[in-house]
Amino acid sequence: MTRFGCVVLTQGGRPEVLRETLDALLAQQGVELDVVVVGNGWAPTGLPDGVAGHFEPVDRGIPAGRNAGVEHVAGELLLFLDDDVTVRKDLIRRLTEVAQEHEDAVVFGGPNETPRASNRFQWVQGAVLASLVGSGPVRRRYGPHTPGPADERFFTLCNLAVRRRVMPEFLPDQVCAEENAVLAHLYAQGFRMHYDPTLVAYHDRRPDWRGFARQMHKYGLGRGQLIARRPATFRLPYVVPSLLLAYLAAALVGTVAAVGLGASARTFLVLWAPAGLYALALAGGAARVAWTLHARRAAPLACVMLAVLHACYGWGVVQGVVSRFPAATNPQATWVESPESVV
C-alpha cells in the first residue's frame, strides 16, 4: 500500500476551512496518511490528534515552510494542499489508483474548482480563470479537462502530488509559482507527469475585487521572477498580458503625439485597431463565461474581471522580471507536535 505524506499550508485567518480540510484528510479510508500543517508567521491554536505542525518565522517565506513540511512528513507520495482548499473524502483513494495505473509518472494532480457554496462573484471568477481568454495555457488548473500526460502548466500547489524520490526543494525566496520551478525542473529531466480531472480540490475564490487583483498580481510577480531566474521556463503566452500593457502605453503616447502633429483619422485608427481586437476578445471570453455558467447577466462582470486579470498579472510579470528579491534568512523554526486542542 502506498503511504502518503500530506503537507497543508496555512497562512492564517481561515481556521474553519483548515478544519474542514484536515477533517476530510483524516476521514480518508483504507490509506496510510501522515499529515503536517506548515505556515509562516502564524500558527493555529491547535491541531487535531494525529496532525503535526511546523511553523517558520514569517521572514523565511512560504517555500521554506513547505520544504520543512516535506522533511517532517513520512510517505512515498507527497500531497500538497492549502488551507483554503477542501477535498472529497475519496481523494487519496483515487490518487492511489491513478499513481498505480501510471507507475512511470512522478507528478499527479487535477483542477482546483470553485466550491458549491460560493457567491456570484466567486463563481464568475472561477469561470474566468478556467477560460481560454482568462488563463490561456494554464486553464486546466481551474476546470476539468481530458486526462493524460501533462507538464507544469497543468498543476498548482493547492492540489499537487509528487513522488518523494524525485522531490527537489522549493526555491526559498520565490514569492509565488514555486511549484512551477520544481515542475519545470522535473520535466526538463525527463520525468513524466499525469493530469486527471477526478483528482479535484475545491479552492475558495477571492471574495472581492481587491483580493482578486492582489492574487493575480502575485501570480504574475512569481511568474516574472521565475522567468528571470530560469529563462528556460519562458513561454510566449506568459508575457502576452505584459505586451498588451506595453502596447496600450505606446498607443497612448502615440495618440498624444498624433494630436500634437494634427494627424489624420487613419493614424488614430491604426493606433487603436489592436485595442479594438482586444475588446472583441474580452467580449467573446465574457460571453463564453456567461454561457458556461448559464447566466447571461454574468457577462459584464466577467468582461471587467478578464481585463483586471490581464492588467494585474501583466504588471506583476514585469515587476517580477526587473525586481531583485532578497535571499531568505534561516532562523530557528518552531516545531509543534500534535497538540491536544483542536483548531
Long-range contacts (C-beta under 8 A, 24 or more apart in sequence): 1-31, 1-32, 1-96, 2-31, 2-32, 2-76, 2-77, 2-96, 2-99, 2-100, 3-32, 3-33, 3-34, 3-74, 3-75, 3-76, 3-77, 4-31, 4-32, 4-33, 4-34, 4-75, 4-76, 4-77, 4-78, 4-79, 4-92, 4-95, 4-96, 5-33, 5-34, 5-35, 5-36, 5-70, 5-73, 5-74, 5-75, 5-76, 5-77, 5-78, 5-79, 5-164, 6-33, 6-34, 6-35, 6-36, 6-73, 6-75, 6-78, 6-79, 6-80, 6-81, 7-36, 7-38, 7-66, 7-69, 7-70, 7-73, 7-78, 7-79, 7-80, 7-81, 8-35, 8-36, 8-37, 8-38, 8-69, 8-81, 8-82, 8-83, 9-37, 9-38, 9-39, 9-62, 9-65, 9-66, 9-69, 9-80, 9-81, 9-82, 9-83, 9-157, 10-37, 10-38, 10-39, 10-42, 10-43, 10-44, 10-82, 10-83, 11-39, 11-40, 11-42, 11-62, 11-82, 11-83, 12-39, 12-41, 12-42, 13-42, 14-83, 14-84, 14-204, 15-44, 15-45, 15-343, 17-83, 17-84, 17-85, 17-86, 17-204, 18-44, 18-83, 18-343, 19-342, 19-343, 20-86, 21-81, 21-83, 21-85, 21-86, 21-87, 22-47, 22-48, 22-51, 22-343, 23-48, 24-86, 24-87, 24-88, 24-89, 24-91, 25-81, 25-87, 25-92, 26-50, 26-51, 27-89, 28-89, 28-90, 28-91, 28-92, 28-93, 29-89, 29-93, 30-93, 31-92, 31-93, 31-96, 32-75, 33-75, 33-92, 34-73, 34-74, 34-75, 35-73, 36-69, 36-72, 36-73, 37-69, 37-83, 38-65, 38-66, 38-68, 38-69, 39-65, 40-64, 40-65, 43-334, 43-336, 44-343, 45-341, 45-343, 46-339, 46-340, 46-341, 46-342, 46-343, 47-336, 47-338, 47-339, 47-342, 47-343, 48-342, 48-343, 49-338, 49-340, 50-338, 51-338, 52-336, 52-337, 52-338, 53-335, 53-336, 53-337, 53-339, 54-333, 54-334, 54-335, 54-336, 55-333, 55-334, 55-336, 56-333, 56-334, 57-329, 57-331, 57-333, 57-334, 59-328, 59-329, 59-331, 60-172, 60-328, 60-329, 60-330, 60-331, 60-333, 61-172, 61-173, 61-174, 61-175, 61-328, 62-178, 63-169, 63-170, 63-171, 63-172, 63-173, 63-174, 63-178, 63-328, 64-170, 64-172, 64-328, 66-157, 66-170, 66-178, 67-169, 67-170, 67-172, 68-333, 70-164, 70-167, 70-169, 72-335, 75-164, 76-163, 76-164, 76-165, 77-161, 77-162, 77-163, 77-164, 78-161, 78-162, 78-163, 78-164, 78-167, 79-160, 79-161, 80-157, 80-158, 80-159, 80-160, 80-161, 80-162, 80-179, 81-158, 81-159, 81-201, 82-157, 82-158, 82-203, 84-158, 84-203, 84-204, 85-112, 85-158, 85-159, 85-201, 85-202, 85-203, 85-204, 86-115, 86-201, 86-202, 87-159, 87-200, 87-201, 87-202, 88-200, 91-199, 91-200, 91-201, 94-196, 94-198, 94-199, 95-161, 95-199, 98-194, 98-196, 98-198, 98-199, 99-161, 99-163, 102-192, 102-194, 104-192, 105-191, 105-192, 105-193, 105-194, 106-162, 106-163, 106-165, 106-166, 106-186, 106-191, 106-192, 106-193, 107-150, 107-155, 107-160, 107-161, 107-162, 107-163, 107-183, 107-186, 107-191, 107-192, 107-193, 107-194, 108-160, 108-161, 108-162, 108-193, 108-194, 108-195, 108-196, 108-199, 109-150, 109-154, 109-155, 109-156, 109-159, 109-160, 109-161, 109-195, 109-196, 109-199, 110-144, 110-159, 110-195, 110-196, 110-197, 110-198, 110-199, 110-200, 110-201, 111-140, 111-141, 111-142, 111-143, 111-144, 111-145, 111-159, 111-197, 111-200, 111-201, 112-141, 112-142, 112-156, 112-158, 112-159, 112-200, 112-201, 112-202, 112-203, 113-142, 113-143, 113-144, 113-200, 113-201, 113-202, 113-203, 114-202, 114-203, 114-205, 115-202, 115-203, 115-204, 116-202, 118-204, 118-205, 119-207, 120-298, 120-301, 121-205, 121-207, 121-208, 121-301, 122-204, 122-205, 122-206, 122-207, 123-205, 123-293, 123-298, 124-289, 124-293, 124-298, 124-301, 124-302, 124-305, 125-205, 125-206, 125-212, 125-305, 126-205, 127-289, 127-292, 127-293, 127-298, 127-302, 128-285, 128-289, 128-302, 128-305, 128-306, 128-309, 129-309, 130-292, 131-285, 131-288, 131-289, 131-292, 131-306, 132-285, 132-288, 133-281, 133-282, 133-284, 133-285, 133-288, 133-306, 134-285, 134-289, 134-305, 134-306, 134-309, 136-237, 136-240, 137-235, 137-237, 140-195, 144-197, 144-200, 145-195, 145-197, 146-197, 147-194, 147-195, 147-196, 147-197, 147-198, 148-194, 148-195, 149-192, 149-193, 149-194, 149-195, 150-193, 150-194, 150-195, 151-183, 151-187, 151-193, 152-179, 152-180, 152-183, 152-184, 152-187, 152-193, 152-233, 153-235, 154-193, 154-195, 155-179, 155-183, 155-193, 155-195, 158-201, 158-203, 159-199, 159-200, 159-201, 159-203, 161-199, 162-186, 166-191, 171-229, 172-327, 172-328, 173-325, 173-326, 173-327, 173-328, 174-222, 174-225, 174-226, 174-325, 175-218, 175-221, 175-222, 175-225, 175-320, 175-325, 176-218, 176-219, 176-221, 176-222, 176-223, 176-225, 177-219, 177-222, 177-223, 177-225, 177-226, 178-222, 180-222, 180-223, 180-226, 180-233, 181-226, 181-229, 181-230, 181-233, 184-226, 184-230, 184-232, 184-233, 188-232, 209-308, 212-305, 212-308, 212-309, 213-308, 213-312, 214-312, 216-308, 216-309, 216-312, 216-313, 216-316, 217-312, 217-313, 217-315, 217-316, 218-316, 219-313, 219-316, 220-312, 220-313, 220-314, 220-315, 220-316, 220-317, 220-318, 220-319, 220-320, 221-316, 221-317, 221-319, 221-320, 221-323, 222-316, 222-320, 223-313, 223-316, 223-317, 223-320, 224-316, 224-317, 224-318, 224-319, 224-320, 224-321, 224-322, 224-323, 225-320, 225-321, 225-323, 225-325, 226-320, 227-317, 227-320, 227-321, 228-320, 228-321, 228-322, 238-317, 239-314, 239-317, 240-314, 241-309, 241-310, 241-311, 241-313, 241-314, 241-317, 242-314, 242-315, 242-317, 242-318, 243-314, 244-278, 244-310, 244-314, 245-311, 245-314, 245-315, 245-318, 247-274, 247-275, 248-275, 251-275, 282-306, 282-307
